[in-house]
């Protein structure tokens, strides 16, 4: 019995737990809301180059055109808060969270929405909140370039759902590695190869999911910062998410290499064992009763009988 197989079982369990935590992060306001793919900071909306479209009312349009930039920005920021726009939005694997608080005050998550096959689109989220508030003002009225951002996000969100599927496959096969890992106590090359295949699937699936998540985090941050920084909206990604998801990938890589090595060494051990068995029975034959006998002893008895028969003939 090989007690060393406990190590890959424990590491598979660690990868399994880390992956589940990454997927379930942000299911409610009190559960790992700091483990997100991207965070949209709207607390400073209006502190930038705001281009508010004409309202059609000459007095209001002239007042806006002649007002200092700082005053217009404060008005837009106050209006955004009153209309329901939160200070930040975070996108997790299965949903998003929203809350209030900025750089000078602690962040408080007020609501989280989660579900499978989620795709993050801040334009839709904030437009829904404005619609709930009465729909009197749109994001474009606040200077938000909805068309440019929506087109840029649509291409990236196409792979958001693929990331979720890859995580599910990786988690399922990591759990399978825990179960069939106990079969590794049996010294068999077949069991080692089965564990190797399961670990390889988990490693590849988690690797694909983590790669997609990393690309999404970087690309979404770049898109939002390039399109929305002029109106005071910025984005960042979570190092906690990246650390946990890639730690799970690294754990399954170790398990994959362990079972690959066990599969190769088990084959060599079986060869040595078969060679040893052949050599141990190579000098034996089967008598009339079907039992193994030593050929050397048979030859010695034959020569002894021949000598005795020669002496008797003399």
Wavefront OBJ file of the C-alpha trace (Angstrom):
o trace
v 0.000 0.000 0.000
v 1.436 3.387 -1.032
v 0.733 6.082 1.523
v 2.347 8.753 -0.678
v -0.906 9.030 -2.682
v -2.368 11.000 0.232
v -0.409 14.011 -1.040
v -2.123 14.311 -4.483
v -5.491 13.661 -2.835
v -4.992 16.563 -0.420
v -3.718 18.865 -3.178
v -6.677 17.928 -5.406
v -8.969 18.807 -2.511
v -7.237 22.183 -2.167
v -7.712 22.916 -5.881
v -11.344 21.801 -5.624
v -12.049 24.167 -2.714
v -10.201 27.118 -4.280
v -12.094 26.741 -7.555
v -15.465 26.540 -5.827
v -14.686 29.666 -3.796
v -13.726 31.526 -6.972
v -16.969 30.530 -8.705
v -19.224 31.222 -5.711
v -17.566 34.510 -4.728
v -20.062 37.350 -4.437
v -23.171 35.194 -4.090
v -24.268 37.517 -1.290
v -22.961 40.795 0.162
v -21.154 38.969 2.968
v -19.301 36.325 0.967
v -15.940 37.107 -0.663
v -17.025 40.265 -2.447
v -13.370 41.291 -2.771
v -12.710 38.322 -5.076
v -13.840 39.798 -8.363
v -12.712 39.801 -11.970
v -13.244 43.514 -12.554
v -14.352 46.465 -10.427
v -16.001 49.532 -11.909
v -15.497 52.650 -9.772
v -18.212 55.231 -10.439
v -17.773 57.241 -7.237
v -16.017 60.027 -9.173
v -18.413 60.127 -12.106
v -18.617 63.692 -13.392
v -15.044 64.597 -12.368
v -13.803 64.828 -15.916
v -14.556 66.170 -19.334
v -18.340 65.952 -19.351
v -20.101 66.577 -22.632
v -23.780 66.924 -21.745
v -26.101 66.994 -24.755
v -28.498 69.881 -25.292
v -31.805 69.622 -23.513
v -33.658 71.841 -25.993
v -34.352 74.453 -23.325
v -32.299 77.566 -24.091
v -31.999 78.813 -20.521
v -30.735 75.461 -19.170
v -28.390 74.886 -22.108
v -26.836 78.330 -21.729
v -26.419 77.848 -17.982
v -24.624 74.534 -18.534
v -22.405 75.946 -21.265
v -21.351 78.911 -19.137
v -20.917 77.020 -15.866
v -17.404 76.049 -14.688
v -16.372 72.434 -15.306
v -16.156 71.629 -11.604
v -19.714 72.778 -10.979
v -21.079 70.731 -13.865
v -19.197 67.685 -12.617
v -20.599 68.044 -9.104
v -24.106 68.395 -10.484
v -23.690 65.249 -12.591
v -22.208 63.314 -9.663
v -25.026 64.349 -7.341
v -27.633 63.519 -9.958
v -26.109 60.085 -10.522
v -26.312 59.304 -6.805
v -29.898 60.507 -6.520
v -30.908 58.467 -9.551
v -29.566 55.220 -8.082
v -26.088 54.892 -9.589
v -23.865 53.192 -6.990
v -20.259 54.064 -6.202
v -18.852 50.777 -7.519
v -19.788 47.572 -9.317
v -17.819 44.327 -9.142
v -18.118 41.439 -11.599
v -17.548 37.901 -10.334
v -17.696 34.603 -12.209
v -21.424 34.060 -11.549
v -22.756 37.564 -10.991
v -22.074 41.090 -9.882
v -22.221 43.174 -6.693
v -22.839 46.866 -6.153
v -22.263 49.188 -3.259
v -21.270 52.593 -1.995
v -18.062 54.060 -0.671
v -14.979 55.344 -2.382
v -11.333 55.992 -1.739
v -11.982 58.175 1.319
v -14.640 55.962 2.917
v -14.998 52.223 3.528
v -16.711 50.258 0.774
v -20.042 48.697 1.724
v -21.643 46.135 -0.597
v -25.386 46.650 -0.658
v -26.587 44.055 -3.154
v -25.356 41.036 -5.096
v -26.973 39.256 -8.032
v -25.702 35.868 -9.186
v -26.625 33.094 -11.562
v -25.041 30.678 -14.050
v -23.963 31.820 -17.520
v -23.628 35.429 -16.344
v -22.091 38.111 -18.567
v -21.023 41.467 -17.139
v -22.372 44.563 -18.885
v -22.229 47.740 -16.755
v -24.181 49.714 -19.342
v -27.216 47.456 -18.979
v -26.914 47.336 -15.193
v -26.826 51.107 -14.716
v -29.501 51.743 -17.330
v -31.793 49.351 -15.442
v -31.158 51.288 -12.246
v -31.973 54.580 -13.961
v -35.122 53.004 -15.375
v -36.198 51.949 -11.882
v -35.656 55.534 -10.737
v -38.140 56.729 -13.327
v -36.150 56.812 -16.550
v -36.078 60.604 -16.699
v -32.321 60.637 -17.281
v -30.213 58.239 -19.349
v -26.535 57.388 -19.137
v -25.891 59.440 -22.244
v -27.382 62.456 -20.461
v -24.713 61.931 -17.791
v -21.975 61.879 -20.427
v -21.629 58.064 -20.545
v -20.620 56.813 -24.060
v -22.969 53.847 -23.977
v -22.569 52.883 -27.630
v -18.781 52.627 -27.622
v -18.622 50.734 -24.327
v -21.451 48.366 -25.222
v -19.832 47.391 -28.531
v -16.469 46.810 -26.885
v -17.925 44.705 -24.070
v -20.117 42.568 -26.313
v -17.109 40.863 -27.919
v -15.443 40.109 -24.569
v -18.610 38.904 -22.856
v -18.985 36.222 -25.530
v -16.237 34.269 -23.734
v -17.557 35.026 -20.216
v -19.955 32.099 -20.392
v -17.242 29.826 -21.810
v -15.175 30.648 -18.727
v -18.007 29.500 -16.453
v -18.336 26.187 -18.333
v -14.579 25.606 -18.100
v -14.678 26.239 -14.343
v -17.498 23.702 -13.958
v -15.532 21.046 -15.865
v -12.382 21.769 -13.858
v -14.213 21.575 -10.525
v -16.000 18.340 -11.457
v -12.803 16.596 -12.563
v -10.909 17.887 -9.509
v -13.585 16.308 -7.324
v -13.241 13.115 -9.354
v -9.502 13.160 -8.671
v -10.232 13.157 -4.937
v -12.509 10.106 -5.224
v -10.459 7.948 -7.572
v -7.263 9.085 -5.860
v -8.018 6.590 -3.079
v -7.745 3.822 -5.685
v -4.101 4.835 -5.975
v -3.441 2.922 -2.760
v -3.699 -0.159 -4.979
v -0.271 -0.645 -6.625
v -1.566 -0.734 -10.197
v -0.417 1.047 -13.331
v -4.018 1.191 -14.548
v -5.149 3.126 -11.462
v -2.225 5.536 -11.801
v -3.048 6.197 -15.470
v -6.747 6.751 -14.715
v -5.810 9.316 -12.060
v -3.394 10.942 -14.484
v -6.095 11.351 -17.136
v -8.583 12.855 -14.655
v -5.970 15.254 -13.261
v -4.978 16.297 -16.788
v -8.590 17.163 -17.681
v -8.961 19.212 -14.502
v -5.664 21.017 -15.063
v -6.548 21.904 -18.655
v -10.084 23.061 -17.811
v -8.999 25.214 -14.866
v -6.128 26.545 -16.947
v -8.495 27.608 -19.726
v -10.920 29.201 -17.247
v -8.137 31.076 -15.443
v -6.668 32.288 -18.728
v -10.046 33.593 -19.879
v -10.616 35.253 -16.513
v -7.207 36.919 -16.589
v -7.673 38.168 -20.160
v -11.137 39.468 -19.287
v -9.802 41.297 -16.230
v -7.019 42.983 -18.166
v -9.049 43.769 -21.280
v -12.109 45.053 -19.411
v -9.893 47.286 -17.300
v -8.189 48.686 -20.391
v -11.465 49.238 -22.256
v -13.214 50.950 -19.347
v -10.227 53.117 -18.480
v -9.780 54.188 -22.092
v -13.460 54.854 -22.773
v -14.676 56.185 -19.429
v -11.738 57.760 -17.614
v -12.619 61.112 -19.197
v -15.871 61.195 -17.228
v -14.317 59.997 -13.968
v -15.047 56.243 -14.196
v -12.155 53.827 -13.683
v -11.714 50.058 -13.433
v -9.378 47.622 -11.672
v -9.060 43.872 -11.189
v -8.656 41.807 -8.023
v -5.320 40.241 -7.169
v -7.241 37.938 -4.798
v -9.119 36.403 -7.717
v -5.995 35.952 -9.819
v -4.085 34.422 -6.906
v -6.804 31.904 -6.025
v -7.611 30.781 -9.556
v -3.972 30.304 -10.579
v -3.186 28.571 -7.272
v -5.856 25.998 -8.193
v -4.243 25.568 -11.622
v -0.813 25.103 -10.052
v -2.191 22.533 -7.614
v -3.708 20.438 -10.411
v -0.466 20.719 -12.380
v 1.366 19.112 -9.450
v -1.252 16.341 -9.224
v -0.996 15.722 -12.974
v 2.787 15.411 -12.835
v 2.593 13.125 -9.789
v 0.248 10.644 -11.445
v 2.174 10.834 -14.717
v 5.347 9.878 -12.849
v 3.476 7.115 -10.995
v 2.108 5.764 -14.258
v 5.594 5.575 -15.787
v 7.291 4.091 -12.724
v 4.503 1.537 -12.213
v 5.171 0.208 -15.713
v 8.849 -0.256 -14.929
v 8.015 -2.004 -11.659
v 5.656 -4.382 -13.451
v 8.378 -5.202 -15.987
v 10.910 -5.931 -13.236
v 8.353 -8.054 -11.413
v 7.518 -10.078 -14.530
v 11.206 -10.606 -15.335
v 11.851 -11.733 -11.789
v 8.959 -14.177 -11.897
v 10.139 -15.633 -15.196
v 13.671 -16.074 -13.885
v 12.418 -17.742 -10.713
v 10.408 -20.330 -12.647
v 12.761 -20.540 -15.616
v 14.644 -23.489 -14.123
v 11.468 -25.354 -13.223
v 9.217 -27.743 -15.077
v 5.882 -29.414 -14.418
v 5.713 -33.034 -13.340
v 2.952 -35.485 -14.091
v 0.941 -34.282 -11.152
v 0.944 -30.661 -12.419
v 3.276 -29.217 -9.768
v 6.475 -27.240 -10.415
v 9.753 -29.075 -9.924
v 13.338 -27.922 -10.227
v 14.948 -29.111 -13.503
v 18.379 -29.196 -11.896
v 17.200 -31.718 -9.344
v 15.600 -33.764 -12.102
v 18.877 -33.853 -14.058
v 20.846 -34.821 -10.968
v 18.479 -37.698 -10.287
v 18.721 -38.827 -13.941
v 22.544 -38.871 -13.885
v 22.483 -40.693 -10.573
v 20.188 -43.370 -11.961
v 22.337 -43.705 -15.090
v 25.456 -44.189 -13.028
v 23.751 -46.792 -10.916
v 22.530 -48.610 -14.014
v 26.083 -48.553 -15.462
v 27.543 -50.008 -12.293
v 24.918 -52.741 -12.251
v 25.725 -53.652 -15.880
v 29.375 -54.031 -14.970
l 1 2 3 4 5 6 7 8 9 10 11 12 13 14 15 16 17 18 19 20 21 22 23 24 25 26 27 28 29 30 31 32 33 34 35 36 37 38 39 40 41 42 43 44 45 46 47 48 49 50 51 52 53 54 55 56 57 58 59 60 61 62 63 64 65 66 67 68 69 70 71 72 73 74 75 76 77 78 79 80 81 82 83 84 85 86 87 88 89 90 91 92 93 94 95 96 97 98 99 100 101 102 103 104 105 106 107 108 109 110 111 112 113 114 115 116 117 118 119 120 121 122 123 124 125 126 127 128 129 130 131 132 133 134 135 136 137 138 139 140 141 142 143 144 145 146 147 148 149 150 151 152 153 154 155 156 157 158 159 160 161 162 163 164 165 166 167 168 169 170 171 172 173 174 175 176 177 178 179 180 181 182 183 184 185 186 187 188 189 190 191 192 193 194 195 196 197 198 199 200 201 202 203 204 205 206 207 208 209 210 211 212 213 214 215 216 217 218 219 220 221 222 223 224 225 226 227 228 229 230 231 232 233 234 235 236 237 238 239 240 241 242 243 244 245 246 247 248 249 250 251 252 253 254 255 256 257 258 259 260 261 262 263 264 265 266 267 268 269 270 271 272 273 274 275 276 277 278 279 280 281 282 283 284 285 286 287 288 289 290 291 292 293 294 295 296 297 298 299 300 301 302 303 304 305 306 307 308 309 310 311 312 313 314
